Each structure stands twice: as C-alpha cells, then as structure tokens.
Amino acid sequence: MNLKKIIQKDIENALIKIGLIDCNPIIISNKKIELGHYQLNNLIKIASISKLEPYELFKIIIFNMKKEHEYMYKKITFSQPGFINIFINNHWISEQLEKIFISSRLGINYVKSQNIVIDYSSPNIAKEMHVGHLRSTIIGDVMARTLDFLGHNVIRANHIGDWGTQFGMLIAYLENKKLKNYDISLSKLEEFYCKAKKKYDIDQLFAKKSREYVVKLQNGDQYCYSIWKKLVSITMVENYKIYKRLNVTLKENHTMGESLYNKMLPNIIQDLQKKKIAIKKDGSIIVFLKEFKNRLGESMGVVIQKQDQGFLYSTTDIACFKYRYQILHADRIIYYTDSRQNQHLMQAWTIAKKANYISQDLSLEHHMFGMMLSKNKRPFKTRDGNTIKLSALLDEAIERAMYLIKNKKSNLSKKKLTQLANIIGISAVKYADLSKNRNTNYVFDWDEMLSFEGNTAPYIQYAYTRIISILKKSIIPINKLKEKIILKKTSEINLAIKILEFEEIILLISKRGTPHILCKYLYQLATSFSNFYQNCSILFSKKIKTRKTRLKLSILTAKTLKKGLNMLGITVVKKM
Ligand code: ARG
C-alpha cells in the first residue's frame, strides 16, 4: 500500500486535466494527525504556475480527488496560505489492514521483474576484510534482499580482487618459504603479501621471477594456478565466516572476481583498437576520454594495457560491464563501492558504451558511501594507526553486548547468553551503520549503538519482544481474530497509518538503495506502537471487539518489524 503515491496520482490527474504537467505535487505525512493524515506541501508553487489562486486550485484538485477515490478520503480541507490537508477514512484504512493481515507478504505486491546485478562486498584476496568493507557488504545486502522480495531477479556479484601482478609476487615469495601444501592462515598470508611487495621493490631478481609467474598464471600454468587457487580459498573461507556472522546472503556461487574476465581482455584490447577508441602510445594502449579532463584541461587517458602487456583494473571492469550486459542480461547494475572509485567506474562505463558493449539505456548506479570515523572525527583506525579488522570489530561487539546483557539478566545459561550476545552485538553494529545516510561519513560510537533508547537495534528488537510477550499473554488465539478492525483512538489510527507506509518505504529503498529510510521507519513504527500501548489497553480493554482490534494491530506491528529487520539482515529474538 503506497498511500502517498495514490494521493499524489489523484492530484497529478487533477492537474493534468487543467493542462499542468510535471508539477510534482509533494505529499508529506502530517506530524499532527488532527490537521490531516497527509498534506500537499507545494500548492502555492503549483498555483503560481497555473496562474490561479491557491484556493481556486484547491477546489479543482479536491473535485478530482473525490471523483477518483470518494470512499478513501474522509475530508479534504484548505488552510492558509496554501495547504491541502487530507484526512483518510478510518474504515478504508481498516480494510487495507485486513488485507495486510491475511497476506504472507504484508500486502506488498510483486513488481515487474528486472535482472539486477548488485556488485557488493568485493574484498581483495590475500587480505583480511577490514572495517572499510562493512558498508559495502551490508548496504549491498539490504538492497539485494529488498529487490529479491519485490520479485526481481537479483544477481549478487562479489567482484573480489583475485587477479593481478600481486599474485606473481605472492607465488614467488611463498615458493621461497617452502611451505607444505601452502597451509597458512589468512593473517600470515597477509603478512607475506606485505613482505612480498617490499621485496618486489628492492630485489630485481625477485621482481623478474614475480613477473614471470604472473605471465604463467595468466597463461593457465598448472603449478601457478593451483597455488593461486589455494590463496583464493584461504581468503574466501575466512570471508564466508564473516558473511555468516554478519548474516549477509553472499554465498560461494556469488563470487565473480576479476579473474573471471581475464580471458576476455585480449579481445577487448584488440576490439577497442579496431574501433579506434583506444590507441597505442609509448608502448601502452590508452583510451582518451574527452568526457573527463585532467588538471590541464586535456582529455583524460585511461590506460587499458601497460607496456609490459599487463592489463589493469579498468580493463577488467570494461569486460565486466560487457559480461553483465551481454551474458547476464542486466537491466540495471548497482555498485556498492566507496566514492573514491566513482571516476574509475564512470570511465570504464563510458568506454563500454562507446564500444557498444552495453545498451545506451542500461542503468548504472554507483551507490556511494562515506567513511566510518572515530569519535575524534578521524578515520576509524586502531591506536597504532592500522586498519581495524572486521572480525576484531565483531568480536568486540559481541563482548560488549555480553557485558550489557550480563548486567541486565544474570539467570541465562551460558549457551543462551552467547547466542543473545551474538545477535545483539552484531545487529547493533549493522544497524548503526545502516541507519545513517550512506552518502555521509558517520562516527562509530559503541555506547550509542548499544543503547536501548533511540534509533538503535536494541530498541527495535526490544520493542518486538514486548509485543510478542503481550501476544503470549492474550487468551484469544490468533485464528479467532476474525472481526474487522475498528479504529477510533488517535494512537490507533497513527499506528495503522504507519503500518500502511511499509510498502512505500520498501519501494523507495528499491530505487535509491538507502537502508536508513527503513531504519527510520522501523523506529517510528516502534515509537507509534509504544504510544498506542500507553494510550490503549490491549489485553484489558472492556469490549472484546476493541481488544481484538488492538491485538490485530499488535500482530501487524510485530510482523512489520520482523520483516523490516529481516530486510536489514537483522534477526529478532523472542526474549531480551
Ligand atoms: N576489490 C575492489 C576494492 O576492494 C572493489 C571492487 C568493486 N567492484 C568493481 N567492479 N570494480 O576496492
């Protein structure tokens, strides 16, 4: 149910009838329900375009609204200097709630399905995931879950960095170590990787060997390939442990790393030269793009093959666009990578378009995000200035949650305590991130995220458990709640309207990829419930009909909270 959309459409239709197109009426939910559930906010502006007085325009609009949805609107009023207040009929709201109540999808319809590739998480091989990977991984996953739910064909693409010169160095370095079966931990591997890089810069012989190994690997040499496979596996085994802890839906079959496109690269280079998009300059193959200017105002050059024949990150992404469009038939491709990669993506995109690898109307969206900062507003790092490993961050979250729960509840068994601490700790970290607008940096604050007050995971999870415990105490079984919902009190209506808003929120996220809107919504839903609970007795209301209405509202709230949290990849608990 997208009530705002319905209202907006009714108003738009009225405006079209008098020749006003593209006026974009802005509908907002009213904070004070006494003034109407919704309000048209830009009547004055539209009136000035139409050259009518706001009140005259109001009369035209209201006439059409009534004609379209007579029963839905209870009252539509005008207030000075130019607002339209819209009151929705309570019976109509109840009827919508009834539909949601019996629906397994909370009344949310499937949309027209598209093939949507979501490129997210995408860590690099031979390195542990660090806090910088959190945002891409969890925001991307919310988007994947949301689009899945709406019925799209979602292709999760974990574009891991599993190709490039670094593998030559690593193979050469590990060979010197004479390791048995290459059985090493990921942290050791990362240490070797750093050392190999240093050695490469100072030791010419080592550098030569490394380069030879890269070439061998690229040509499918068995020996190099098997070591490379092992390195990828050591890394990904650890990454999947993190995905599992984070409750994200990425699985092995979603891995589509850089290596996947390796075979396409020579042809791409040839083809781009043939099409006169790329040229050879000083031994390298370069595409000059007039769409991008360097500091001197000249067309920017994107190198796609180095002098030593090696390919680059851009070359892979050009091939990757081609693959996603031509093989995966993507209608839409969404990237969750930090903002520093924007220029790179746009350049690869421009080249792929020029070469006709993708259609002009394929939509590319780079959903950028800001950084995590520590309390002093500096990048979030360890005391000695190193990046914080994601696994260490999650460990700390659990430890802190454990401390919190132990202080509140001492009677839990050790197993239960650990389970609960895991859920609370990790949910808190995820929610703290997801509830911030992804476009901005945010300050990572343990105390704030683990608080039971405010827009936090513990608050929402707790609100859920409270409803469950109310429902448990009810002597009326759920299947006996057959009577229609009757809305009377303001807090009942407020809650009801909030429940109806869920679909609108889900659709918004599916367009913008901004989970913070859902967090804000869940928070408002939980506070609307708490308000309703304070003002309306649920279990002890005198009339049985009222009690049933209120139980139904409680069930709807719980279901919506659960589904909403589930979209965020956050688990609910029955008790806290
Ligand atoms: N592996 C890259 C990194 O860690 C992110 C890859 C993003 N996806 C892409 N198709 N380039 O920065």
Residues whose N, C-alpha, C, O or C-beta is under 5 A from the ligand:
A	BS01	LIG	D119 S122 P123 N124 H159 I160 G161 T337
